[in-house]
Amino acid sequence: LLSNGTYAWVNRSYERFFHLHTDEIRGKHFRDILGEKAYEKSRPYFEKALRGEGSKFETTLVGKDSTRHLLVEYVPDLAPDGNVRG
């Protein structure tokens, strides 16, 4: 995720789970893909990563045809100057 909460890329597992192609996800805000409930649960961890701190949490994500139990880890993407890019 970029610092504005939009997707830069996703892997094939993510595509399959959401039944969307990368091109349908790239540039969209993660609230629009995950839904409001999952977004609100993950937002504090995402915001922590945007402050330059890594974070982990466990969650359950319900998709169109399956449910996944996940260990999510947000790792800040730092620019050479130390600013957080995403």
N, CA, C and O atoms as a CHARMM CRD file, in Angstrom:
* protein
*
  344
    1    1 LEU  N      0.83500  -1.18700   0.00000 PROA 1      0.00000
    2    1 LEU  CA     0.00000   0.00000   0.00000 PROA 1      0.00000
    3    1 LEU  C      0.87600   1.24500   0.00000 PROA 1      0.00000
    4    1 LEU  O      1.92800   1.28700   0.63800 PROA 1      0.00000
    5    2 LEU  N      0.43200   2.22500  -0.70700 PROA 2      0.00000
    6    2 LEU  CA     1.12000   3.50400  -0.70500 PROA 2      0.00000
    7    2 LEU  C      0.65700   4.31100   0.50400 PROA 2      0.00000
    8    2 LEU  O     -0.30500   3.93300   1.17200 PROA 2      0.00000
    9    3 SER  N      1.32500   5.40100   0.78300 PROA 3      0.00000
   10    3 SER  CA     1.01100   6.18500   1.97500 PROA 3      0.00000
   11    3 SER  C     -0.40700   6.75300   1.97300 PROA 3      0.00000
   12    3 SER  O     -0.93000   7.09500   3.03500 PROA 3      0.00000
   13    4 ASN  N     -1.03500   6.86100   0.81300 PROA 4      0.00000
   14    4 ASN  CA    -2.41700   7.34500   0.75000 PROA 4      0.00000
   15    4 ASN  C     -3.44900   6.22100   0.87300 PROA 4      0.00000
   16    4 ASN  O     -4.65100   6.45700   0.74600 PROA 4      0.00000
   17    5 GLY  N     -2.96300   4.98400   1.12600 PROA 5      0.00000
   18    5 GLY  CA    -3.87800   3.85700   1.31600 PROA 5      0.00000
   19    5 GLY  C     -4.29900   3.16200   0.04700 PROA 5      0.00000
   20    5 GLY  O     -5.19700   2.32000   0.07900 PROA 5      0.00000
   21    6 THR  N     -3.67700   3.49000  -1.07600 PROA 6      0.00000
   22    6 THR  CA    -4.02100   2.82600  -2.33200 PROA 6      0.00000
   23    6 THR  C     -2.99900   1.73300  -2.63700 PROA 6      0.00000
   24    6 THR  O     -1.85200   1.78400  -2.19300 PROA 6      0.00000
   25    7 TYR  N     -3.44700   0.75600  -3.40200 PROA 7      0.00000
   26    7 TYR  CA    -2.60400  -0.37200  -3.77100 PROA 7      0.00000
   27    7 TYR  C     -1.65600  -0.00800  -4.90100 PROA 7      0.00000
   28    7 TYR  O     -2.05500   0.61300  -5.88600 PROA 7      0.00000
   29    8 ALA  N     -0.38900  -0.40300  -4.74900 PROA 8      0.00000
   30    8 ALA  CA     0.58800  -0.28600  -5.83000 PROA 8      0.00000
   31    8 ALA  C      0.63400  -1.60100  -6.60200 PROA 8      0.00000
   32    8 ALA  O      0.81400  -1.59600  -7.82000 PROA 8      0.00000
   33    9 TRP  N      0.47500  -2.72400  -5.90500 PROA 9      0.00000
   34    9 TRP  CA     0.46700  -4.05300  -6.51300 PROA 9      0.00000
   35    9 TRP  C     -0.10900  -5.04600  -5.51000 PROA 9      0.00000
   36    9 TRP  O     -0.20100  -4.76600  -4.31500 PROA 9      0.00000
   37   10 VAL  N     -0.49200  -6.20600  -6.02000 PROA 10     0.00000
   38   10 VAL  CA    -0.94600  -7.31700  -5.17100 PROA 10     0.00000
   39   10 VAL  C     -0.43900  -8.61700  -5.77500 PROA 10     0.00000
   40   10 VAL  O     -0.09100  -8.66500  -6.95500 PROA 10     0.00000
   41   11 ASN  N     -0.39800  -9.67600  -4.96500 PROA 11     0.00000
   42   11 ASN  CA     0.03900 -10.97400  -5.48600 PROA 11     0.00000
   43   11 ASN  C     -1.16600 -11.78200  -5.99000 PROA 11     0.00000
   44   11 ASN  O     -2.31600 -11.37600  -5.81900 PROA 11     0.00000
   45   12 ARG  N     -0.88100 -12.91400  -6.60400 PROA 12     0.00000
   46   12 ARG  CA    -1.95200 -13.73700  -7.19500 PROA 12     0.00000
   47   12 ARG  C     -2.93700 -14.26900  -6.16400 PROA 12     0.00000
   48   12 ARG  O     -4.12900 -14.37700  -6.44900 PROA 12     0.00000
   49   13 SER  N     -2.46100 -14.59900  -4.97800 PROA 13     0.00000
   50   13 SER  CA    -3.37500 -15.07600  -3.93200 PROA 13     0.00000
   51   13 SER  C     -4.40100 -14.01200  -3.59000 PROA 13     0.00000
   52   13 SER  O     -5.57500 -14.31900  -3.38000 PROA 13     0.00000
   53   14 TYR  N     -3.97100 -12.78500  -3.53300 PROA 14     0.00000
   54   14 TYR  CA    -4.87500 -11.66100  -3.25400 PROA 14     0.00000
   55   14 TYR  C     -5.89600 -11.53600  -4.37600 PROA 14     0.00000
   56   14 TYR  O     -7.08600 -11.34500  -4.12500 PROA 14     0.00000
   57   15 GLU  N     -5.42700 -11.64300  -5.60800 PROA 15     0.00000
   58   15 GLU  CA    -6.34400 -11.58300  -6.76000 PROA 15     0.00000
   59   15 GLU  C     -7.40100 -12.68000  -6.67700 PROA 15     0.00000
   60   15 GLU  O     -8.59200 -12.42000  -6.85000 PROA 15     0.00000
   61   16 ARG  N     -6.95800 -13.90100  -6.41200 PROA 16     0.00000
   62   16 ARG  CA    -7.89300 -15.03100  -6.35700 PROA 16     0.00000
   63   16 ARG  C     -8.89300 -14.87300  -5.22200 PROA 16     0.00000
   64   16 ARG  O    -10.07800 -15.15400  -5.39700 PROA 16     0.00000
   65   17 PHE  N     -8.43200 -14.43000  -4.06800 PROA 17     0.00000
   66   17 PHE  CA    -9.32200 -14.30400  -2.91400 PROA 17     0.00000
   67   17 PHE  C    -10.43600 -13.28800  -3.18700 PROA 17     0.00000
   68   17 PHE  O    -11.59300 -13.51800  -2.83600 PROA 17     0.00000
   69   18 PHE  N    -10.07900 -12.16900  -3.81000 PROA 18     0.00000
   70   18 PHE  CA   -11.06600 -11.11800  -4.05900 PROA 18     0.00000
   71   18 PHE  C    -11.72300 -11.21600  -5.43300 PROA 18     0.00000
   72   18 PHE  O    -12.59800 -10.41400  -5.76200 PROA 18     0.00000
   73   19 HSD  N    -11.30100 -12.20700  -6.24600 PROA 19     0.00000
   74   19 HSD  CA   -11.84500 -12.38400  -7.59800 PROA 19     0.00000
   75   19 HSD  C    -11.69300 -11.10900  -8.42500 PROA 19     0.00000
   76   19 HSD  O    -12.60300 -10.70100  -9.14700 PROA 19     0.00000
   77   20 LEU  N    -10.53000 -10.49700  -8.30100 PROA 20     0.00000
   78   20 LEU  CA   -10.21800  -9.28100  -9.04100 PROA 20     0.00000
   79   20 LEU  C     -8.81800  -9.40100  -9.62100 PROA 20     0.00000
   80   20 LEU  O     -7.94500 -10.01800  -9.01200 PROA 20     0.00000
   81   21 HSD  N     -8.59900  -8.82200 -10.78200 PROA 21     0.00000
   82   21 HSD  CA    -7.27800  -8.77900 -11.39100 PROA 21     0.00000
   83   21 HSD  C     -6.50900  -7.60000 -10.79200 PROA 21     0.00000
   84   21 HSD  O     -7.10500  -6.62500 -10.33500 PROA 21     0.00000
   85   22 THR  N     -5.18700  -7.70400 -10.80200 PROA 22     0.00000
   86   22 THR  CA    -4.34600  -6.63200 -10.27600 PROA 22     0.00000
   87   22 THR  C     -4.75700  -5.27100 -10.83200 PROA 22     0.00000
   88   22 THR  O     -4.78900  -4.28700 -10.09400 PROA 22     0.00000
   89   23 ASP  N     -5.06800  -5.20600 -12.11400 PROA 23     0.00000
   90   23 ASP  CA    -5.45600  -3.93200 -12.73000 PROA 23     0.00000
   91   23 ASP  C     -6.74300  -3.36300 -12.14400 PROA 23     0.00000
   92   23 ASP  O     -6.97400  -2.15600 -12.21000 PROA 23     0.00000
   93   24 GLU  N     -7.58100  -4.22300 -11.57300 PROA 24     0.00000
   94   24 GLU  CA    -8.82200  -3.76500 -10.94800 PROA 24     0.00000
   95   24 GLU  C     -8.59100  -3.30000  -9.51200 PROA 24     0.00000
   96   24 GLU  O     -9.44200  -2.63000  -8.92600 PROA 24     0.00000
   97   25 ILE  N     -7.43800  -3.65800  -8.95000 PROA 25     0.00000
   98   25 ILE  CA    -7.11700  -3.32700  -7.56300 PROA 25     0.00000
   99   25 ILE  C     -6.14400  -2.15300  -7.48800 PROA 25     0.00000
  100   25 ILE  O     -6.29400  -1.26700  -6.64700 PROA 25     0.00000
  101   26 ARG  N     -5.14400  -2.15200  -8.37400 PROA 26     0.00000
  102   26 ARG  CA    -4.11600  -1.11400  -8.36000 PROA 26     0.00000
  103   26 ARG  C     -4.75000   0.27600  -8.43900 PROA 26     0.00000
  104   26 ARG  O     -5.59800   0.54000  -9.29100 PROA 26     0.00000
  105   27 GLY  N     -4.32200   1.15500  -7.53300 PROA 27     0.00000
  106   27 GLY  CA    -4.83400   2.52100  -7.51000 PROA 27     0.00000
  107   27 GLY  C     -6.07900   2.71000  -6.66300 PROA 27     0.00000
  108   27 GLY  O     -6.47500   3.84300  -6.38700 PROA 27     0.00000
  109   28 LYS  N     -6.70200   1.61500  -6.24800 PROA 28     0.00000
  110   28 LYS  CA    -7.90200   1.70800  -5.39800 PROA 28     0.00000
  111   28 LYS  C     -7.48500   1.79300  -3.92800 PROA 28     0.00000
  112   28 LYS  O     -6.44100   1.27600  -3.53200 PROA 28     0.00000
  113   29 HSD  N     -8.30400   2.44100  -3.15000 PROA 29     0.00000
  114   29 HSD  CA    -8.05400   2.53100  -1.70700 PROA 29     0.00000
  115   29 HSD  C     -8.36800   1.18200  -1.07500 PROA 29     0.00000
  116   29 HSD  O     -9.31200   0.50500  -1.48300 PROA 29     0.00000
  117   30 PHE  N     -7.57300   0.78900  -0.07300 PROA 30     0.00000
  118   30 PHE  CA    -7.79000  -0.53700   0.50100 PROA 30     0.00000
  119   30 PHE  C     -9.11700  -0.66200   1.21100 PROA 30     0.00000
  120   30 PHE  O     -9.58400  -1.78500   1.40200 PROA 30     0.00000
  121   31 ARG  N     -9.74500   0.41000   1.60700 PROA 31     0.00000
  122   31 ARG  CA   -11.10300   0.36600   2.16800 PROA 31     0.00000
  123   31 ARG  C    -12.08100  -0.16100   1.11600 PROA 31     0.00000
  124   31 ARG  O    -12.99400  -0.92400   1.43200 PROA 31     0.00000
  125   32 ASP  N    -11.87700   0.25700  -0.14500 PROA 32     0.00000
  126   32 ASP  CA   -12.78300  -0.15300  -1.22600 PROA 32     0.00000
  127   32 ASP  C    -12.66600  -1.63700  -1.54700 PROA 32     0.00000
  128   32 ASP  O    -13.63400  -2.24000  -2.01200 PROA 32     0.00000
  129   33 ILE  N    -11.51600  -2.23400  -1.31300 PROA 33     0.00000
  130   33 ILE  CA   -11.31700  -3.65300  -1.59500 PROA 33     0.00000
  131   33 ILE  C    -11.68500  -4.50100  -0.38200 PROA 33     0.00000
  132   33 ILE  O    -12.37900  -5.50800  -0.52100 PROA 33     0.00000
  133   34 LEU  N    -11.23100  -4.10800   0.80000 PROA 34     0.00000
  134   34 LEU  CA   -11.47100  -4.90000   2.01200 PROA 34     0.00000
  135   34 LEU  C    -12.87300  -4.75300   2.56900 PROA 34     0.00000
  136   34 LEU  O    -13.39700  -5.69200   3.16800 PROA 34     0.00000
  137   35 GLY  N    -13.48500  -3.60600   2.38600 PROA 35     0.00000
  138   35 GLY  CA   -14.76700  -3.31500   3.01400 PROA 35     0.00000
  139   35 GLY  C    -14.53300  -2.53100   4.30100 PROA 35     0.00000
  140   35 GLY  O    -13.43300  -2.53100   4.85400 PROA 35     0.00000
  141   36 GLU  N    -15.56300  -1.87700   4.75900 PROA 36     0.00000
  142   36 GLU  CA   -15.45500  -0.96100   5.90400 PROA 36     0.00000
  143   36 GLU  C    -15.01600  -1.66000   7.19100 PROA 36     0.00000
  144   36 GLU  O    -14.16600  -1.14400   7.91700 PROA 36     0.00000
  145   37 LYS  N    -15.58700  -2.82200   7.47600 PROA 37     0.00000
  146   37 LYS  CA   -15.28000  -3.51400   8.73100 PROA 37     0.00000
  147   37 LYS  C    -13.80500  -3.91900   8.81000 PROA 37     0.00000
  148   37 LYS  O    -13.14000  -3.65800   9.81200 PROA 37     0.00000
  149   38 ALA  N    -13.30300  -4.54900   7.76300 PROA 38     0.00000
  150   38 ALA  CA   -11.89700  -4.96900   7.74900 PROA 38     0.00000
  151   38 ALA  C    -10.97000  -3.76200   7.71300 PROA 38     0.00000
  152   38 ALA  O     -9.89400  -3.78200   8.31200 PROA 38     0.00000
  153   39 TYR  N    -11.38400  -2.71300   7.01300 PROA 39     0.00000
  154   39 TYR  CA   -10.58000  -1.48500   6.96300 PROA 39     0.00000
  155   39 TYR  C    -10.43300  -0.89300   8.36000 PROA 39     0.00000
  156   39 TYR  O     -9.32500  -0.55200   8.77200 PROA 39     0.00000
  157   40 GLU  N    -11.52600  -0.77000   9.08400 PROA 40     0.00000
  158   40 GLU  CA   -11.47100  -0.17300  10.42600 PROA 40     0.00000
  159   40 GLU  C    -10.60500  -1.00900  11.37200 PROA 40     0.00000
  160   40 GLU  O     -9.92800  -0.46000  12.24200 PROA 40     0.00000
  161   41 LYS  N    -10.62500  -2.31800  11.20800 PROA 41     0.00000
  162   41 LYS  CA    -9.80600  -3.17600  12.06500 PROA 41     0.00000
  163   41 LYS  C     -8.32000  -3.01300  11.74800 PROA 41     0.00000
  164   41 LYS  O     -7.49100  -3.01400  12.65800 PROA 41     0.00000
  165   42 SER  N     -7.98100  -2.87400  10.47800 PROA 42     0.00000
  166   42 SER  CA    -6.57000  -2.79300  10.09400 PROA 42     0.00000
  167   42 SER  C     -6.00800  -1.37500  10.08200 PROA 42     0.00000
  168   42 SER  O     -4.79000  -1.19800  10.05900 PROA 42     0.00000
  169   43 ARG  N     -6.85900  -0.38400  10.09600 PROA 43     0.00000
  170   43 ARG  CA    -6.41200   1.01400   9.99900 PROA 43     0.00000
  171   43 ARG  C     -5.38700   1.41500  11.05300 PROA 43     0.00000
  172   43 ARG  O     -4.39000   2.04300  10.69600 PROA 43     0.00000
  173   44 PRO  N     -5.57200   1.08700  12.34100 PROA 44     0.00000
  174   44 PRO  CA    -4.55700   1.49900  13.32500 PROA 44     0.00000
  175   44 PRO  C     -3.16900   0.92400  13.02400 PROA 44     0.00000
  176   44 PRO  O     -2.15900   1.58400  13.26200 PROA 44     0.00000
  177   45 TYR  N     -3.12100  -0.29200  12.50700 PROA 45     0.00000
  178   45 TYR  CA    -1.84500  -0.93100  12.18800 PROA 45     0.00000
  179   45 TYR  C     -1.21800  -0.29400  10.94900 PROA 45     0.00000
  180   45 TYR  O     -0.00500  -0.09400  10.89200 PROA 45     0.00000
  181   46 PHE  N     -2.04300   0.01700   9.97100 PROA 46     0.00000
  182   46 PHE  CA    -1.57700   0.69100   8.76300 PROA 46     0.00000
  183   46 PHE  C     -1.02600   2.06800   9.12000 PROA 46     0.00000
  184   46 PHE  O      0.03800   2.46200   8.64200 PROA 46     0.00000
  185   47 GLU  N     -1.75300   2.79000   9.95700 PROA 47     0.00000
  186   47 GLU  CA    -1.30900   4.12800  10.36000 PROA 47     0.00000
  187   47 GLU  C      0.00100   4.06800  11.14300 PROA 47     0.00000
  188   47 GLU  O      0.84600   4.95300  11.01700 PROA 47     0.00000
  189   48 LYS  N      0.16200   3.03400  11.94200 PROA 48     0.00000
  190   48 LYS  CA     1.41100   2.84800  12.68300 PROA 48     0.00000
  191   48 LYS  C      2.57200   2.67100  11.70000 PROA 48     0.00000
  192   48 LYS  O      3.64100   3.25100  11.88800 PROA 48     0.00000
  193   49 ALA  N      2.36200   1.87400  10.65900 PROA 49     0.00000
  194   49 ALA  CA     3.40500   1.67300   9.64400 PROA 49     0.00000
  195   49 ALA  C      3.72900   2.98200   8.93400 PROA 49     0.00000
  196   49 ALA  O      4.88300   3.23100   8.58500 PROA 49     0.00000
  197   50 LEU  N      2.72400   3.81400   8.71900 PROA 50     0.00000
  198   50 LEU  CA     2.96300   5.10700   8.06600 PROA 50     0.00000
  199   50 LEU  C      3.74800   6.06600   8.95700 PROA 50     0.00000
  200   50 LEU  O      4.29500   7.06100   8.48100 PROA 50     0.00000
  201   51 ARG  N      3.79900   5.76000  10.24300 PROA 51     0.00000
  202   51 ARG  CA     4.63900   6.54700  11.16300 PROA 51     0.00000
  203   51 ARG  C      6.06200   5.97700  11.22000 PROA 51     0.00000
  204   51 ARG  O      6.91600   6.48900  11.94300 PROA 51     0.00000
  205   52 GLY  N      6.30300   4.91200  10.45000 PROA 52     0.00000
  206   52 GLY  CA     7.62900   4.32600  10.39000 PROA 52     0.00000
  207   52 GLY  C      7.84400   3.14800  11.31300 PROA 52     0.00000
  208   52 GLY  O      8.97400   2.68500  11.46600 PROA 52     0.00000
  209   53 GLU  N      6.77400   2.64500  11.93900 PROA 53     0.00000
  210   53 GLU  CA     6.86300   1.51600  12.85800 PROA 53     0.00000
  211   53 GLU  C      6.18100   0.29900  12.23300 PROA 53     0.00000
  212   53 GLU  O      5.07500   0.41200  11.70500 PROA 53     0.00000
  213   54 GLY  N      6.82900  -0.85200  12.29000 PROA 54     0.00000
  214   54 GLY  CA     6.19500  -2.06500  11.81100 PROA 54     0.00000
  215   54 GLY  C      5.07500  -2.48400  12.75000 PROA 54     0.00000
  216   54 GLY  O      5.06300  -2.09800  13.91900 PROA 54     0.00000
  217   55 SER  N      4.14700  -3.26100  12.24900 PROA 55     0.00000
  218   55 SER  CA     3.05600  -3.74600  13.09700 PROA 55     0.00000
  219   55 SER  C      2.53400  -5.06500  12.56100 PROA 55     0.00000
  220   55 SER  O      2.60900  -5.33300  11.36200 PROA 55     0.00000
  221   56 LYS  N      1.99800  -5.89600  13.46800 PROA 56     0.00000
  222   56 LYS  CA     1.42100  -7.20200  13.12900 PROA 56     0.00000
  223   56 LYS  C      0.11300  -7.36900  13.86400 PROA 56     0.00000
  224   56 LYS  O     -0.06300  -6.86100  14.97200 PROA 56     0.00000
  225   57 PHE  N     -0.80900  -8.08900  13.23600 PROA 57     0.00000
  226   57 PHE  CA    -2.05000  -8.43700  13.91200 PROA 57     0.00000
  227   57 PHE  C     -2.67800  -9.64000  13.22500 PROA 57     0.00000
  228   57 PHE  O     -2.40100  -9.91900  12.05800 PROA 57     0.00000
  229   58 GLU  N     -3.51700 -10.34100  13.95600 PROA 58     0.00000
  230   58 GLU  CA    -4.25700 -11.47500  13.40200 PROA 58     0.00000
  231   58 GLU  C     -5.68100 -11.03400  13.13400 PROA 58     0.00000
  232   58 GLU  O     -6.25100 -10.22400  13.86500 PROA 58     0.00000
  233   59 THR  N     -6.24200 -11.58300  12.07000 PROA 59     0.00000
  234   59 THR  CA    -7.60700 -11.22700  11.71500 PROA 59     0.00000
  235   59 THR  C     -8.22900 -12.34300  10.88200 PROA 59     0.00000
  236   59 THR  O     -7.53600 -13.24300  10.40800 PROA 59     0.00000
  237   60 THR  N     -9.51700 -12.26900  10.71600 PROA 60     0.00000
  238   60 THR  CA   -10.25500 -13.16200   9.83200 PROA 60     0.00000
  239   60 THR  C    -10.84800 -12.29700   8.73200 PROA 60     0.00000
  240   60 THR  O    -11.48300 -11.27700   9.00200 PROA 60     0.00000
  241   61 LEU  N    -10.63700 -12.71000   7.49800 PROA 61     0.00000
  242   61 LEU  CA   -11.13000 -11.95900   6.35800 PROA 61     0.00000
  243   61 LEU  C    -12.10700 -12.82800   5.59100 PROA 61     0.00000
  244   61 LEU  O    -11.77800 -13.94300   5.18600 PROA 61     0.00000
  245   62 VAL  N    -13.30100 -12.31500   5.39500 PROA 62     0.00000
  246   62 VAL  CA   -14.35100 -13.05300   4.69100 PROA 62     0.00000
  247   62 VAL  C    -14.40400 -12.56700   3.25200 PROA 62     0.00000
  248   62 VAL  O    -14.60700 -11.38300   2.98400 PROA 62     0.00000
  249   63 GLY  N    -14.21400 -13.51300   2.32600 PROA 63     0.00000
  250   63 GLY  CA   -14.27700 -13.20200   0.89900 PROA 63     0.00000
  251   63 GLY  C    -15.60200 -13.64200   0.31200 PROA 63     0.00000
  252   63 GLY  O    -16.52500 -14.01100   1.03900 PROA 63     0.00000
  253   64 LYS  N    -15.68900 -13.60100  -1.00300 PROA 64     0.00000
  254   64 LYS  CA   -16.93000 -13.97200  -1.68500 PROA 64     0.00000
  255   64 LYS  C    -17.26900 -15.43700  -1.50200 PROA 64     0.00000
  256   64 LYS  O    -18.44100 -15.79400  -1.38200 PROA 64     0.00000
  257   65 ASP  N    -16.23900 -16.30300  -1.47700 PROA 65     0.00000
  258   65 ASP  CA   -16.51300 -17.73400  -1.37900 PROA 65     0.00000
  259   65 ASP  C    -15.65300 -18.45800  -0.35600 PROA 65     0.00000
  260   65 ASP  O    -15.64200 -19.68800  -0.31200 PROA 65     0.00000
  261   66 SER  N    -14.93000 -17.70300   0.46800 PROA 66     0.00000
  262   66 SER  CA   -14.10100 -18.34900   1.48100 PROA 66     0.00000
  263   66 SER  C    -13.77600 -17.38000   2.61300 PROA 66     0.00000
  264   66 SER  O    -13.95900 -16.16800   2.50300 PROA 66     0.00000
  265   67 THR  N    -13.29600 -17.95400   3.68200 PROA 67     0.00000
  266   67 THR  CA   -12.85700 -17.18400   4.83400 PROA 67     0.00000
  267   67 THR  C    -11.40500 -17.54000   5.09800 PROA 67     0.00000
  268   67 THR  O    -11.03000 -18.71200   5.05000 PROA 67     0.00000
  269   68 ARG  N    -10.59300 -16.54000   5.37500 PROA 68     0.00000
  270   68 ARG  CA    -9.17800 -16.78100   5.66200 PROA 68     0.00000
  271   68 ARG  C     -8.80700 -16.17800   7.00400 PROA 68     0.00000
  272   68 ARG  O     -9.24100 -15.08600   7.37300 PROA 68     0.00000
  273   69 HSD  N     -7.99000 -16.93100   7.71500 PROA 69     0.00000
  274   69 HSD  CA    -7.42900 -16.44900   8.97400 PROA 69     0.00000
  275   69 HSD  C     -6.02000 -15.99200   8.64100 PROA 69     0.00000
  276   69 HSD  O     -5.21800 -16.76400   8.11600 PROA 69     0.00000
  277   70 LEU  N     -5.72300 -14.74900   8.94400 PROA 70     0.00000
  278   70 LEU  CA    -4.48400 -14.14200   8.47900 PROA 70     0.00000
  279   70 LEU  C     -3.64400 -13.59100   9.61400 PROA 70     0.00000
  280   70 LEU  O     -4.16400 -13.13600  10.63300 PROA 70     0.00000
  281   71 LEU  N     -2.34900 -13.64000   9.42000 PROA 71     0.00000
  282   71 LEU  CA    -1.40900 -12.87400  10.21900 PROA 71     0.00000
  283   71 LEU  C     -0.92100 -11.79000   9.27500 PROA 71     0.00000
  284   71 LEU  O     -0.20900 -12.06900   8.31100 PROA 71     0.00000
  285   72 VAL  N     -1.30500 -10.55800   9.55600 PROA 72     0.00000
  286   72 VAL  CA    -0.99300  -9.42900   8.68400 PROA 72     0.00000
  287   72 VAL  C      0.19400  -8.68300   9.28400 PROA 72     0.00000
  288   72 VAL  O      0.24300  -8.43300  10.48800 PROA 72     0.00000
  289   73 GLU  N      1.14000  -8.33500   8.43100 PROA 73     0.00000
  290   73 GLU  CA     2.28200  -7.54500   8.88500 PROA 73     0.00000
  291   73 GLU  C      2.45800  -6.36200   7.95300 PROA 73     0.00000
  292   73 GLU  O      2.58300  -6.52600   6.73900 PROA 73     0.00000
  293   74 TYR  N      2.46500  -5.17500   8.52500 PROA 74     0.00000
  294   74 TYR  CA     2.74400  -3.95500   7.77200 PROA 74     0.00000
  295   74 TYR  C      4.18100  -3.54300   8.08200 PROA 74     0.00000
  296   74 TYR  O      4.55400  -3.35900   9.24100 PROA 74     0.00000
  297   75 VAL  N      4.96500  -3.40300   7.04100 PROA 75     0.00000
  298   75 VAL  CA     6.35800  -2.98800   7.16400 PROA 75     0.00000
  299   75 VAL  C      6.50100  -1.68400   6.38700 PROA 75     0.00000
  300   75 VAL  O      6.20100  -1.64900   5.19400 PROA 75     0.00000
  301   76 PRO  N      6.94900  -0.62000   7.03100 PROA 76     0.00000
  302   76 PRO  CA     7.07700   0.65500   6.31600 PROA 76     0.00000
  303   76 PRO  C      8.04400   0.55300   5.13700 PROA 76     0.00000
  304   76 PRO  O      9.10500  -0.06100   5.24300 PROA 76     0.00000
  305   77 ASP  N      7.66600   1.15500   4.02900 PROA 77     0.00000
  306   77 ASP  CA     8.54500   1.27100   2.86900 PROA 77     0.00000
  307   77 ASP  C      9.18900   2.64800   2.96000 PROA 77     0.00000
  308   77 ASP  O      8.54200   3.67400   2.75000 PROA 77     0.00000
  309   78 LEU  N     10.48200   2.64300   3.27700 PROA 78     0.00000
  310   78 LEU  CA    11.18800   3.90000   3.50000 PROA 78     0.00000
  311   78 LEU  C     11.96900   4.33800   2.25900 PROA 78     0.00000
  312   78 LEU  O     12.63200   3.53000   1.60800 PROA 78     0.00000
  313   79 ALA  N     11.87700   5.61100   1.95200 PROA 79     0.00000
  314   79 ALA  CA    12.66800   6.20700   0.88000 PROA 79     0.00000
  315   79 ALA  C     14.10800   6.36300   1.38300 PROA 79     0.00000
  316   79 ALA  O     14.34700   6.30600   2.58900 PROA 79     0.00000
  317   80 PRO  N     15.04900   6.55600   0.49000 PROA 80     0.00000
  318   80 PRO  CA    16.44500   6.74000   0.90700 PROA 80     0.00000
  319   80 PRO  C     16.63700   7.86200   1.93400 PROA 80     0.00000
  320   80 PRO  O     17.56000   7.81100   2.74600 PROA 80     0.00000
  321   81 ASP  N     15.77200   8.86400   1.89600 PROA 81     0.00000
  322   81 ASP  CA    15.89000   9.96700   2.85600 PROA 81     0.00000
  323   81 ASP  C     15.23600   9.66200   4.19400 PROA 81     0.00000
  324   81 ASP  O     15.25700  10.49500   5.10100 PROA 81     0.00000
  325   82 GLY  N     14.64300   8.45300   4.32600 PROA 82     0.00000
  326   82 GLY  CA    14.03700   8.05000   5.59000 PROA 82     0.00000
  327   82 GLY  C     12.55000   8.31600   5.68800 PROA 82     0.00000
  328   82 GLY  O     11.90900   7.86900   6.64000 PROA 82     0.00000
  329   83 ASN  N     11.97700   9.03800   4.72200 PROA 83     0.00000
  330   83 ASN  CA    10.53700   9.28100   4.73500 PROA 83     0.00000
  331   83 ASN  C      9.78100   8.02600   4.34700 PROA 83     0.00000
  332   83 ASN  O     10.26900   7.22100   3.55400 PROA 83     0.00000
  333   84 VAL  N      8.59600   7.85600   4.90000 PROA 84     0.00000
  334   84 VAL  CA     7.76700   6.68200   4.61100 PROA 84     0.00000
  335   84 VAL  C      7.04000   6.90700   3.28900 PROA 84     0.00000
  336   84 VAL  O      6.36000   7.91600   3.10100 PROA 84     0.00000
  337   85 ARG  N      7.19900   5.93300   2.36400 PROA 85     0.00000
  338   85 ARG  CA     6.50400   5.98200   1.07700 PROA 85     0.00000
  339   85 ARG  C      5.19400   5.22200   1.11100 PROA 85     0.00000
  340   85 ARG  O      4.25400   5.51700   0.37200 PROA 85     0.00000
  341   86 GLY  N      5.16300   4.23900   1.98800 PROA 86     0.00000
  342   86 GLY  CA     3.95700   3.40600   2.05900 PROA 86     0.00000
  343   86 GLY  C      4.15300   2.29000   3.03100 PROA 86     0.00000
  344   86 GLY  O      3.24900   1.47900   3.23100 PROA 86     0.00000
